[in-house]
Amino acid sequence: MLVAGLTALAGSASAADAPALFDSGRLLLTGGVSTVEGSGGGGLASWATITGYGTRDSVGANVHGTYVNLPDYELRAYGVAVGFYDRVEVSYTRQQFDTGSTGAKLGLGSGFTFDQDIVGVKVKLFGDAVYDQDRWYPQVSVGAQYKKNDKGAIVHAVGGKDDSGVDYYVAATKLFLNQSVLLNGTVRLTKANQFGLLGFGGDKHNDYSAQFEGSAAYLLNKHLAIGVEARTKPDNLGFAKEQDSYDVFAAYALNKNLSVTAAYVDLGSIATFKDQHGFYISLQAGF
């Protein structure tokens, strides 16, 4: 009886000491928010951080919905992302690029919408943006995103070579806690036209090119961060020049379960329509 009792007691202690599968143990905002492509990061740029608030002993996840309003277009995106043990991130996002009344001017019909599915994976290689404050090097991750556009005939008609493609990227993120500053730089190999919404490759260029994504954020307090981002894009299509993208954002985390990001975003010229700048809002819920 004594042995059985000690065995049961030891089992209870082990269960109590075991880490929770969903511990939400990381600091607020350190997983970033959801990008328009679903990965953890800023609004435009993928960061090296792993989504969610799970530590190396647990899992974190979120769902998100994003809306971008431009003078001649609208972009809606929604998806889910899961971070495993602060090491691997898997994400899925559905994008809907609504041409609205502009669709008629482009000969597509009013309200014509491009849909795109994006499946992503990210793996942390080394470093920890939060806990490696005494080290000079950043957290570094590599990732890939498979993108599939559902309007292949239109993509080919405007000069695009493919309606699907894969982006590859390496991201480096450094958080300076004492200064409340986060810096990120990402290099992406891509053929995507307008993030893939107008296909991949084109009549001007059909090779992978290296593009840059940068973010700088300042933490006003543990709940609120403000910052800026820039993202370069390839210019593959002869019928319409593609320009780089920028945003100025504010991200507010009510708690580890709910956050909102608002931004002014400038996407440049899209399909011959210039000055596509407007507002961006994204809601994220998770743990």
C-alpha positions as CSV (number, residue, x, y, z in Angstrom):
1,M,0.0,0.0,0.0
2,L,2.8,2.4,0.9
3,V,4.6,1.7,-2.4
4,A,1.4,2.2,-4.4
5,G,0.7,5.5,-2.5
6,L,4.2,6.8,-3.2
7,T,3.9,5.8,-6.9
8,A,0.6,7.7,-7.2
9,L,2.1,10.7,-5.4
10,A,5.1,10.7,-7.7
11,G,2.8,10.5,-10.7
12,S,0.7,13.5,-9.5
13,A,3.9,15.5,-9.0
14,S,5.1,14.7,-12.5
15,A,1.8,15.7,-14.0
16,A,1.9,19.0,-12.0
17,D,5.5,19.7,-13.2
18,A,4.8,18.9,-16.8
19,P,4.5,22.0,-19.0
20,A,1.1,22.9,-20.4
21,L,0.6,22.2,-24.1
22,F,-0.7,25.8,-24.5
23,D,1.1,27.9,-21.9
24,S,1.1,31.3,-23.6
25,G,4.3,32.0,-21.8
26,R,6.0,34.5,-24.1
27,L,5.9,38.3,-23.7
28,L,3.1,40.3,-25.2
29,L,3.5,41.2,-28.9
30,T,6.7,39.2,-29.2
31,G,5.1,36.8,-31.8
32,G,4.3,39.7,-34.0
33,V,1.0,40.1,-35.8
34,S,-0.3,38.4,-38.9
35,T,1.0,39.6,-42.3
36,V,-1.3,39.8,-45.3
37,E,0.2,36.4,-46.3
38,G,-0.5,34.8,-43.0
39,S,3.0,34.4,-41.5
40,G,4.0,36.0,-38.2
41,G,5.5,39.4,-38.5
42,G,4.3,42.9,-39.4
43,G,1.6,43.8,-41.9
44,L,3.8,43.5,-45.0
45,A,7.0,41.8,-43.7
46,S,7.6,38.3,-42.4
47,W,9.7,38.3,-39.3
48,A,11.9,35.6,-37.8
49,T,9.6,35.2,-34.8
50,I,7.3,32.3,-34.5
51,T,3.6,33.1,-34.3
52,G,1.6,32.7,-31.1
53,Y,2.7,32.9,-27.5
54,G,3.8,29.3,-27.0
55,T,7.2,28.8,-25.5
56,R,9.8,26.1,-26.5
57,D,7.7,23.6,-24.5
58,S,4.3,24.4,-25.9
59,V,2.1,25.4,-28.9
60,G,0.6,28.7,-29.9
61,A,-1.9,29.6,-32.5
62,N,-4.1,32.3,-33.9
63,V,-6.7,33.2,-36.5
64,H,-6.8,36.5,-38.3
65,G,-8.8,38.6,-40.6
66,T,-7.4,41.6,-42.6
67,Y,-9.0,44.3,-44.7
68,V,-7.2,46.7,-47.0
69,N,-9.1,49.6,-48.6
70,L,-7.5,51.3,-51.6
71,P,-8.9,53.9,-54.0
72,D,-9.6,51.4,-56.8
73,Y,-9.4,48.0,-55.1
74,E,-10.1,46.1,-51.9
75,L,-8.1,43.2,-50.3
76,R,-9.6,40.8,-47.8
77,A,-7.6,38.0,-46.2
78,Y,-8.3,35.5,-43.4
79,G,-6.4,32.5,-42.1
80,V,-4.9,30.5,-39.3
81,A,-1.3,30.0,-38.1
82,V,0.2,27.6,-35.5
83,G,3.6,27.8,-33.8
84,F,5.1,24.6,-32.5
85,Y,7.5,24.8,-29.6
86,D,8.8,28.3,-30.7
87,R,10.6,26.5,-33.5
88,V,8.2,25.8,-36.4
89,E,5.3,27.8,-37.8
90,V,2.7,26.6,-40.2
91,S,0.1,28.9,-41.8
92,Y,-2.8,29.1,-44.2
93,T,-4.4,32.2,-45.7
94,R,-7.1,32.9,-48.2
95,Q,-6.8,36.3,-50.0
96,Q,-9.6,37.9,-52.0
97,F,-8.5,40.8,-54.3
98,D,-11.7,42.7,-55.2
99,T,-11.5,45.0,-58.3
100,G,-14.9,46.5,-57.5
101,S,-15.9,49.0,-60.2
102,T,-12.4,49.1,-61.5
103,G,-12.9,45.6,-62.9
104,A,-15.2,47.0,-65.5
105,K,-12.6,49.5,-66.6
106,L,-10.1,46.6,-66.9
107,G,-12.5,44.6,-69.0
108,L,-13.0,42.0,-66.3
109,G,-16.5,43.0,-65.1
110,S,-17.5,45.0,-62.1
111,G,-16.7,43.2,-58.8
112,F,-14.3,40.7,-60.4
113,T,-12.2,39.1,-57.7
114,F,-8.9,37.3,-57.7
115,D,-8.6,34.6,-55.0
116,Q,-5.4,33.2,-53.8
117,D,-4.5,30.4,-51.3
118,I,-1.2,30.6,-49.4
119,V,0.3,27.8,-47.4
120,G,3.4,28.7,-45.4
121,V,6.1,27.2,-43.2
122,K,8.8,28.8,-41.2
123,V,11.6,27.3,-39.2
124,K,13.7,29.1,-36.6
125,L,17.4,28.3,-37.2
126,F,19.1,30.0,-34.2
127,G,18.9,32.9,-31.8
128,D,16.1,34.2,-29.6
129,A,14.8,37.7,-30.2
130,V,13.6,38.1,-26.6
131,Y,16.0,36.1,-24.4
132,D,19.3,36.6,-26.2
133,Q,19.7,40.2,-25.1
134,D,23.3,39.6,-24.2
135,R,24.2,38.4,-27.7
136,W,24.8,40.6,-30.7
137,Y,23.2,38.3,-33.3
138,P,19.5,38.3,-34.1
139,Q,16.9,35.5,-34.3
140,V,17.1,34.0,-37.8
141,S,14.5,31.9,-39.5
142,V,13.9,30.5,-43.0
143,G,10.5,30.1,-44.6
144,A,8.6,29.2,-47.7
145,Q,5.1,30.1,-49.0
146,Y,3.2,28.2,-51.7
147,K,0.7,30.5,-53.5
148,K,-2.1,29.4,-55.8
149,N,-4.1,31.9,-57.8
150,D,-7.6,30.8,-59.0
151,K,-7.6,33.0,-62.2
152,G,-5.1,31.3,-64.4
153,A,-6.6,32.4,-67.7
154,I,-6.5,36.1,-66.6
155,V,-3.0,35.7,-65.3
156,H,-1.8,34.4,-68.7
157,A,-3.8,37.1,-70.6
158,V,-1.9,39.9,-68.8
159,G,1.5,38.3,-69.4
160,G,1.9,36.2,-66.3
161,K,3.7,32.9,-66.8
162,D,2.1,30.8,-64.0
163,D,-0.9,30.9,-61.6
164,S,1.1,29.3,-58.8
165,G,4.5,29.7,-57.3
166,V,6.7,29.4,-54.2
167,D,8.4,32.2,-52.3
168,Y,11.5,31.5,-50.2
169,Y,12.8,33.8,-47.5
170,V,15.3,34.3,-44.7
171,A,14.4,36.7,-41.9
172,A,16.5,38.2,-39.1
173,T,14.8,39.9,-36.1
174,K,16.5,41.7,-33.2
175,L,14.6,43.0,-30.2
176,F,16.4,45.6,-28.0
177,L,14.3,45.4,-24.8
178,N,16.1,48.2,-22.9
179,Q,15.4,50.5,-25.8
180,S,12.0,49.1,-26.6
181,V,13.0,48.8,-30.3
182,L,12.5,45.9,-32.7
183,L,14.3,45.7,-36.1
184,N,13.7,43.1,-38.8
185,G,15.2,42.5,-42.2
186,T,14.0,39.8,-44.6
187,V,15.3,38.7,-48.0
188,R,12.7,37.0,-50.2
189,L,13.3,35.1,-53.5
190,T,10.1,35.4,-55.5
191,K,8.5,35.6,-58.9
192,A,5.2,36.9,-57.5
193,N,3.4,39.8,-59.3
194,Q,1.5,41.9,-56.7
195,F,2.2,39.3,-54.0
196,G,1.0,36.6,-56.4
197,L,-2.5,38.1,-57.0
198,L,-1.5,38.7,-60.6
199,G,0.4,35.4,-61.0
200,F,4.1,34.6,-61.1
201,G,6.8,35.6,-63.6
202,G,6.0,37.6,-66.7
203,D,6.8,38.7,-70.2
204,K,9.5,41.1,-68.9
205,H,11.1,38.7,-66.4
206,N,10.5,35.1,-65.5
207,D,13.4,34.4,-63.0
208,Y,13.5,34.5,-59.3
209,S,14.7,37.9,-57.9
210,A,15.8,38.8,-54.4
211,Q,13.5,41.4,-52.7
212,F,13.8,43.1,-49.3
213,E,11.4,43.5,-46.5
214,G,12.2,45.7,-43.5
215,S,10.4,46.7,-40.3
216,A,11.2,49.0,-37.4
217,A,8.9,49.1,-34.4
218,Y,8.9,51.0,-31.1
219,L,7.1,49.7,-28.1
220,L,5.4,52.6,-26.4
221,N,4.3,50.2,-23.6
222,K,3.8,46.5,-23.3
223,H,0.4,46.7,-25.1
224,L,1.2,49.2,-28.0
225,A,3.8,49.2,-30.7
226,I,4.2,51.7,-33.6
227,G,6.4,51.3,-36.6
228,V,7.1,51.5,-40.3
229,E,7.7,48.9,-43.0
230,A,9.0,48.7,-46.5
231,R,8.8,45.9,-49.0
232,T,10.3,45.8,-52.5
233,K,8.6,43.8,-55.3
234,P,9.7,42.5,-58.7
235,D,8.5,44.2,-61.9
236,N,7.7,41.3,-64.2
237,L,4.7,42.4,-66.3
238,G,5.0,44.6,-69.4
239,F,1.5,46.0,-69.2
240,A,1.8,47.5,-65.8
241,K,4.8,48.7,-63.8
242,E,4.9,47.4,-60.2
243,Q,6.2,49.6,-57.4
244,D,7.4,49.0,-53.9
245,S,5.1,49.0,-50.8
246,Y,5.3,50.9,-47.5
247,D,3.2,51.2,-44.4
248,V,3.0,53.1,-41.1
249,F,1.3,51.0,-38.4
250,A,0.1,50.8,-34.8
251,A,-0.4,47.4,-33.2
252,Y,-2.4,47.1,-29.9
253,A,-2.7,43.9,-27.9
254,L,-5.6,44.0,-25.5
255,N,-4.1,40.8,-24.0
256,K,-2.5,37.6,-25.4
257,N,-5.8,36.5,-26.9
258,L,-6.8,39.6,-28.9
259,S,-4.9,42.3,-30.9
260,V,-5.7,44.8,-33.6
261,T,-3.3,46.4,-36.1
262,A,-4.1,49.6,-38.0
263,A,-2.0,51.1,-40.7
264,Y,-1.7,53.5,-43.6
265,V,-0.4,51.5,-46.5
266,D,1.0,52.6,-49.9
267,L,1.1,49.8,-52.5
268,G,2.1,52.1,-55.4
269,S,0.6,51.3,-58.9
270,I,-1.5,48.2,-59.4
271,A,-2.6,47.1,-62.9
272,T,-2.1,50.6,-64.4
273,F,-4.0,52.3,-61.6
274,K,-1.6,54.6,-59.7
275,D,-1.4,55.9,-56.2
276,Q,-3.0,52.9,-54.5
277,H,-2.7,53.9,-50.8
278,G,-5.3,53.7,-48.1
279,F,-6.0,52.0,-44.7
280,Y,-5.2,48.6,-43.4
281,I,-6.8,46.9,-40.4
282,S,-6.3,43.4,-39.1
283,L,-7.8,41.5,-36.1
284,Q,-6.0,38.6,-34.6
285,A,-7.3,36.2,-31.9
286,G,-5.2,33.4,-30.4
287,F,-3.0,32.2,-27.6
